Amino acid sequence: MPAADAATTLLTVDGLSKQFSVAGTWPWQRRRLSAVNDISFSIAPGETLSLVGESGCGKSTAGRMLVGLTAPSSGRILFEGRDIATLSSRERRALHRHVQLIFQDPYGSLNPRMTVGELIAEPALVFGLADRHSVAARVSELLGLVGLADRHADRYPHEFSGGQRQRIGIARALAVEPRLIVCDEPVSALDVSVQAQIVNLLRSLQDRFGLSYLFISHGLSVVRHLSHRVAVMYLGNIVEIGPKGAIFARPAHPYTQALLAAAPVARPGARRSRAVLAGDMPSPLNPPSGCRFHPRCPFAVERCQREVPALTPGDDGRSVACHRWRELAAAPAEAPTLRHAPRTARLLALYRSAAAASGSRIGIN
């Protein structure tokens, strides 16, 4: 799917930033932590944009800003061209129906005092999409959509497995008929076989209802299976964004190359080029000058230390924030490619086999 343009954009994020005030050594000392720094992207109807990067890079903070759980420090979020910051309270409440969140933790995201039926019915009743006469039928329909049975409506969350709880979370998000779902690492806490079922369920629901996803993950195999486009984040910045095929086939930014090259090889003893990173990610309390990646980049030059690189568009639909990426792309050295480790290869095989066996209906795990 091509990148979203102005005529087909569902969601546009323009220069979004978030800073937190953090306590210092003494109570009167405050420091600024830049969690998200001037990021921009768009999502088209029916598209999946994956946001990937190391833990602490700002992925989840960006997702929480989109659903209104965290207020941005600056920048704009436009839904169908309307800046949500300019909406009235009533209009913003109506908008939140169309943008929903699936949490990472299927154990902590469900109220243990409510039955599954009550959890799914509540948002439909709050937004007036069902009444007390029709809500039971609506709950039954939603349970069926996510591969659960009517009998599960009277049970409590603690009676279900992790994968089943995530299905309940998906059903709850679907109850308000959203157009965009922010998936905040929805499969990272699940077993490999269950991950395959949940990812295939998300794809099936997208095909059926034309849903758009912002899929936040650090699992490259999941991202490769589900995405149309990929955005790579490092220390609060998007360093590369573009079509999935282009990024996985030939990553342009040195950090993207290192992420893909770090995936284990399925064949023992196999050799390949590998981009090795030195050191750890710097603290967002004291980010480096210039390009934030330059202290760990094997290709950094003096310019990288003093100038912040802008996202520069390429001719294959991608944009890269690197001063030297065109020069490095033209170099004869082979770029690192992603090969599948045994666990990753098994995961991809499970995605395909589960999809082929189940069609549009995913079985209960």
Buried (B, 14 or more C-beta within 10 A) or exposed (E): BEBBEEEBBBBBBBEBBBBBEEEEEEEEEEEEBBBBBBBBBBBBBBBBBBBBBBEBBBBBBBBBBBBBEBEBBEBBBBBEEEEBEEBEEEEBEEBBBBBBBBBBBBBEBBEEEBBBBBBBBBBBBEBEBBEEEEBBEBBBBBBEBBBBEEEBBEBBBEEBBBBBBBBBBBBBBBBBBBBBBBBBBBBBBBEEEBBBBBBBBBBBBBEEBEBBBBBBBBBBBBBBBBBBBBBBBBBBBBBBBBBBBBBBEBBBBBBBBBBBBBBEBBEEEEEEEEBEBEEEBBEBEEBBEBBBBBBBBEBBEEEBEEEBBEBBEBEEBBBBBBBBBEEBBEEEEEBBBBBBBEEBBBBBEBBEEBBEEBEEEBEBB
